[in-house]
Amino acid sequence: MLSTVLRVIIPIVIVVVILIALLLLAKFMYRVVPIDKALIITGSKEPKVIVSGGAFVIPIIRKADTFDLCMITVTASKDEILTATAVPIVADWTAQIRPDVKDEEKLKTAIRSFKERGKNGIVEDVKLTLMGTVRDVVASMTPEEVLANKEAFKTEVEKNVVDEMYKMGLELVSLNIQDVSDNNGYYKNIASIDASDKQQAANIKAAEVERATREKKATELKEAEIAEANASRESAIAKMEAEQQEAEKRKEIDIKKAQFKTETDTAQANAELAKELQITLRQKEIEERKGEVEVTRQEQANLAAQKESEVKITKADAERKTKKIEAEADADVEKTKAAARVAVAEQDAMAISKKAQAEAEKTKTTGVAEADVQKAKAEAEAEGIKAKMIAEAEGIKAKKAAEAEGEKLLAEARAANDKVNFEIESLKIQTQAQIEIATKTAEVMANIGKNAEFVNINGGNIPDLNSATGTGNILIDTLSQIPGLLKVLNTENQALNGRDLKEEIKDFSDSTLSGLSNLKGENTSSSK
């Protein structure tokens, strides 16, 4: 069993040992550089440069080294340089440089140039290069320009040294001109002269300022006087304008008051005129209605008189007919009586003529003859009485018929007269109501016409008084719109009650007149 375990463990141990050896070898072969250094791998045709990174380096066939990428400061002090005017000056400057890591070829150039020489070699070479460039720039400027335009001096140096830095694989980060002076007192003399000039200029400037101040004060005083005068003038003008505006406003207010009073008076006058006109029209209409009623009443009186005359004539005719019938009946009775007497006389004559012939039979025929005579006489008297009674009955019948016809005509005449009187009373009531409505309407319009605007119920304003359709009278033009109002009321009444406005008014009038009629009937009954 141990052998079995060993056979399993030994391979694992071997693998682990190999892995550890490989890891150690890899750690030994893998080179890493910090961010401020560059890794240089040589051993092939071209060196390989890695900035702030790492790579595998196989020993024996490859070699790894580092190159410092930090900033390097180069300074120069008390460097005396001749200017364009042959005046020597002393310039102190400081430059900041570093290898150019943005371009791999330039970095390789810097490595080739300064890897073995180190930082001191870089400082020496850069200092010599910059000093030469600074001398060239100063030689093209005057002492005054160098002192006064340090920024231009610096820019010119940077521009001229860029190509030299590129050739060395370096980058000029900054260049500061710290101080510019001279050892011969040139700048001091210039300062004295400049101070004198500045003093003179200051004196001149002070004099100019004083003169300008006096002129400014004089100008300000003059301007103040002018401004005060202008302000006084503008104040006076503004006051006049304000007074004028106030006067115009008062004038406008007075005009508006006058216009309002005129309109109010006109509206009141129109209302009064409309009231008087309405009253006049109503009175005229009443007079016309009264005339019509009077004519109707006269016609009714004439008709009643005519009916009464006809009744009288009918009564007279009835009486005449009755008398005629009675006379005819009497005549018939007399005629019957006469005929009876004639018959009796004839019978007597026949009896006398036959007396002689009948003497033989006298005893036999005497009783029969007397009976026949008595019978004939009785029949004649009966016929006369019958005819008289018939005549009397016909007369009474005709009289009653005539009286009934007369009573009928009188009743019709009374009914017609009552109807006319009822219509007259109804017309009086309606006319009086219309007069009161018109009077109250005119009074209300006269009161509210002062401040109210008449509005048409149909949705429009009152017709323009100056328009072609207007009469010039507000109330009359408004009253002319009453038909439209009635149409609107009719529509609203139909929508609310489902009936026509005329039917509502008719029912109201009928109920009112019916009450009046009943009252009149009761008064008539009580008077009878």
ChimeraX attribute file (.defattr): number of C-alpha atoms within 10 A of each C-alpha:
attribute: neighborCount
match mode: 1-to-1
recipient: residues
	/A:1	6
	/A:2	7
	/A:3	8
	/A:4	8
	/A:5	9
	/A:6	11
	/A:7	11
	/A:8	11
	/A:9	12
	/A:10	11
	/A:11	11
	/A:12	12
	/A:13	11
	/A:14	11
	/A:15	12
	/A:16	12
	/A:17	12
	/A:18	12
	/A:19	12
	/A:20	12
	/A:21	12
	/A:22	12
	/A:23	12
	/A:24	12
	/A:25	12
	/A:26	14
	/A:27	11
	/A:28	13
	/A:29	16
	/A:30	13
	/A:31	16
	/A:32	17
	/A:33	18
	/A:34	13
	/A:35	12
	/A:36	12
	/A:37	18
	/A:38	24
	/A:39	22
	/A:40	19
	/A:41	21
	/A:42	16
	/A:43	14
	/A:44	10
	/A:45	6
	/A:46	8
	/A:47	12
	/A:48	16
	/A:49	21
	/A:50	16
	/A:51	20
	/A:52	14
	/A:53	14
	/A:54	14
	/A:55	16
	/A:56	15
	/A:57	18
	/A:58	16
	/A:59	10
	/A:60	7
	/A:61	9
	/A:62	13
	/A:63	14
	/A:64	19
	/A:65	14
	/A:66	18
	/A:67	21
	/A:68	18
	/A:69	19
	/A:70	13
	/A:71	14
	/A:72	18
	/A:73	17
	/A:74	19
	/A:75	16
	/A:76	16
	/A:77	12
	/A:78	15
	/A:79	15
	/A:80	17
	/A:81	19
	/A:82	18
	/A:83	21
	/A:84	15
	/A:85	11
	/A:86	11
	/A:87	15
	/A:88	21
	/A:89	24
	/A:90	16
	/A:91	23
	/A:92	16
	/A:93	21
	/A:94	16
	/A:95	19
	/A:96	15
	/A:97	21
	/A:98	20
	/A:99	27
	/A:100	22
	/A:101	17
	/A:102	9
	/A:103	11
	/A:104	15
	/A:105	13
	/A:106	20
	/A:107	25
	/A:108	20
	/A:109	19
	/A:110	23
	/A:111	24
	/A:112	13
	/A:113	16
	/A:114	19
	/A:115	17
	/A:116	10
	/A:117	11
	/A:118	13
	/A:119	13
	/A:120	11
	/A:121	14
	/A:122	22
	/A:123	17
	/A:124	11
	/A:125	13
	/A:126	24
	/A:127	18
	/A:128	13
	/A:129	14
	/A:130	24
	/A:131	19
	/A:132	13
	/A:133	19
	/A:134	22
	/A:135	17
	/A:136	18
	/A:137	19
	/A:138	22
	/A:139	19
	/A:140	14
	/A:141	17
	/A:142	18
	/A:143	25
	/A:144	12
	/A:145	14
	/A:146	23
	/A:147	17
	/A:148	12
	/A:149	12
	/A:150	16
	/A:151	13
	/A:152	12
	/A:153	19
	/A:154	18
	/A:155	12
	/A:156	16
	/A:157	21
	/A:158	20
	/A:159	10
	/A:160	15
	/A:161	19
	/A:162	13
	/A:163	13
	/A:164	16
	/A:165	22
	/A:166	17
	/A:167	13
	/A:168	22
	/A:169	24
	/A:170	23
	/A:171	23
	/A:172	20
	/A:173	14
	/A:174	12
	/A:175	19
	/A:176	15
	/A:177	16
	/A:178	12
	/A:179	13
	/A:180	19
	/A:181	19
	/A:182	17
	/A:183	12
	/A:184	11
	/A:185	11
	/A:186	16
	/A:187	18
	/A:188	14
	/A:189	11
	/A:190	14
	/A:191	13
	/A:192	12
	/A:193	12
	/A:194	14
	/A:195	14
	/A:196	12
	/A:197	13
	/A:198	14
	/A:199	13
	/A:200	12
	/A:201	14
	/A:202	14
	/A:203	12
	/A:204	12
	/A:205	14
	/A:206	14
	/A:207	12
	/A:208	13
	/A:209	14
	/A:210	12
	/A:211	12
	/A:212	14
	/A:213	14
	/A:214	12
	/A:215	12
	/A:216	14
	/A:217	13
	/A:218	12
	/A:219	13
	/A:220	14
	/A:221	12
	/A:222	12
	/A:223	14
	/A:224	14
	/A:225	12
	/A:226	12
	/A:227	14
	/A:228	13
	/A:229	12
	/A:230	13
	/A:231	14
	/A:232	12
	/A:233	12
	/A:234	14
	/A:235	13
	/A:236	12
	/A:237	12
	/A:238	13
	/A:239	12
	/A:240	12
	/A:241	13
	/A:242	12
	/A:243	12
	/A:244	12
	/A:245	12
	/A:246	12
	/A:247	12
	/A:248	12
	/A:249	12
	/A:250	12
	/A:251	12
	/A:252	12
	/A:253	12
	/A:254	12
	/A:255	12
	/A:256	12
	/A:257	12
	/A:258	12
	/A:259	12
	/A:260	14
	/A:261	13
	/A:262	13
	/A:263	16
	/A:264	19
	/A:265	15
	/A:266	17
	/A:267	23
	/A:268	22
	/A:269	15
	/A:270	23
	/A:271	26
	/A:272	19
	/A:273	18
	/A:274	25
	/A:275	23
	/A:276	15
	/A:277	16
	/A:278	19
	/A:279	19
	/A:280	13
	/A:281	14
	/A:282	20
	/A:283	16
	/A:284	12
	/A:285	14
	/A:286	19
	/A:287	13
	/A:288	12
	/A:289	18
	/A:290	17
	/A:291	12
	/A:292	13
	/A:293	21
	/A:294	15
	/A:295	12
	/A:296	19
	/A:297	18
	/A:298	12
	/A:299	15
	/A:300	22
	/A:301	18
	/A:302	13
	/A:303	16
	/A:304	21
	/A:305	14
	/A:306	14
	/A:307	21
	/A:308	18
	/A:309	14
	/A:310	17
	/A:311	22
	/A:312	15
	/A:313	15
	/A:314	21
	/A:315	21
	/A:316	14
	/A:317	17
	/A:318	24
	/A:319	19
	/A:320	16
	/A:321	20
	/A:322	23
	/A:323	16
	/A:324	16
	/A:325	22
	/A:326	21
	/A:327	16
	/A:328	19
	/A:329	24
	/A:330	19
	/A:331	18
	/A:332	20
	/A:333	23
	/A:334	14
	/A:335	14
	/A:336	20
	/A:337	19
	/A:338	15
	/A:339	17
	/A:340	20
	/A:341	15
	/A:342	12
	/A:343	16
	/A:344	18
	/A:345	12
	/A:346	12
	/A:347	17
	/A:348	15
	/A:349	12
	/A:350	11
	/A:351	18
	/A:352	12
	/A:353	11
	/A:354	12
	/A:355	15
	/A:356	11
	/A:357	11
	/A:358	15
	/A:359	12
	/A:360	10
	/A:361	11
	/A:362	14
	/A:363	10
	/A:364	11
	/A:365	13
	/A:366	14
	/A:367	10
	/A:368	11
	/A:369	15
	/A:370	13
	/A:371	12
	/A:372	12
	/A:373	16
	/A:374	13
	/A:375	12
	/A:376	16
	/A:377	18
	/A:378	13
	/A:379	13
	/A:380	21
	/A:381	18
	/A:382	15
	/A:383	17
	/A:384	24
	/A:385	18
	/A:386	15
	/A:387	19
	/A:388	23
	/A:389	16
	/A:390	15
	/A:391	23
	/A:392	20
	/A:393	16
	/A:394	17
	/A:395	24
	/A:396	19
	/A:397	14
	/A:398	19
	/A:399	22
	/A:400	16
	/A:401	15
	/A:402	23
	/A:403	18
	/A:404	14
	/A:405	17
	/A:406	22
	/A:407	15
	/A:408	13
	/A:409	18
	/A:410	18
	/A:411	13
	/A:412	14
	/A:413	20
	/A:414	15
	/A:415	12
	/A:416	16
	/A:417	19
	/A:418	16
	/A:419	14
	/A:420	18
	/A:421	16
	/A:422	16
	/A:423	15
	/A:424	19
	/A:425	16
	/A:426	17
	/A:427	16
	/A:428	16
	/A:429	13
	/A:430	13
	/A:431	17
	/A:432	15
	/A:433	12
	/A:434	15
	/A:435	20
	/A:436	14
	/A:437	12
	/A:438	19
	/A:439	19
	/A:440	13
	/A:441	18
	/A:442	25
	/A:443	17
	/A:444	13
	/A:445	22
	/A:446	22
	/A:447	16
	/A:448	16
	/A:449	23
	/A:450	18
	/A:451	11
	/A:452	11
	/A:453	11
	/A:454	17
	/A:455	12
	/A:456	16
	/A:457	16
	/A:458	11
	/A:459	7
	/A:460	9
	/A:461	12
	/A:462	17
	/A:463	21
	/A:464	14
	/A:465	13
	/A:466	10
	/A:467	9
	/A:468	9
	/A:469	10
	/A:470	16
	/A:471	15
	/A:472	15
	/A:473	20
	/A:474	24
	/A:475	25
	/A:476	18
	/A:477	18
	/A:478	16
	/A:479	15
	/A:480	14
	/A:481	16
	/A:482	13
	/A:483	10
	/A:484	14
	/A:485	15
	/A:486	14
	/A:487	14
	/A:488	14
	/A:489	15
	/A:490	17
	/A:491	15
	/A:492	15
	/A:493	16
	/A:494	13
	/A:495	11
	/A:496	9
	/A:497	10
	/A:498	10
	/A:499	14
	/A:500	16
	/A:501	18
	/A:502	12
	/A:503	10
	/A:504	14
	/A:505	11
	/A:506	12
	/A:507	12
	/A:508	12
	/A:509	14
	/A:510	13
	/A:511	12
	/A:512	13
	/A:513	17
	/A:514	12
	/A:515	12
	/A:516	15
	/A:517	18
	/A:518	12
	/A:519	12
	/A:520	14
	/A:521	13
	/A:522	12
	/A:523	11
	/A:524	10
	/A:525	9
	/A:526	8
	/A:527	7
	/A:528	6
